[in-house]
């Protein structure tokens, strides 16, 4: 099983969409093995978005992601990285199809509700940034036999 990192961003928290996002992931068969609400420090935000440091929107991105609480989570499941990315929809909500999180709730690219790791390597890196090993809970779901062959 793969693990991925997902986050409900400050706009999703402020709009009361946390339970909707988590519910969608769970209903799809993903297992939550790490979950917390937190404020992201400027230092952590800069590490998380380091790939964008030379882009003109970097400072605004850091200001936004540190502007309020986020809900960070580690999800586990078959092809979890791809599944979460597909469930989120296009980065620009104007291009996201209905039925995706951004397609159903997003309006502006700068307030697009959720983040999800785009590769297994980034998932591992982001999980390590946001969670200590003791915050990841291993457990067996009896439901898995009804989800996976």
Secondary structure, 3 states (H helix, E strand, C coil): CEEEEEEECHHHHHCCCHHHHHHHHHHCCCEEEEEEEECCCHHHHHHHCHHHCCCCCHHHHHHHHCCCCEEEEEEEECCHHHHHHHHHCCCCCCCCCCCCHHHHHCCECCECCEEECCCHHHHHHHHHHHCCHHHCCCCCCCCHHHHCC
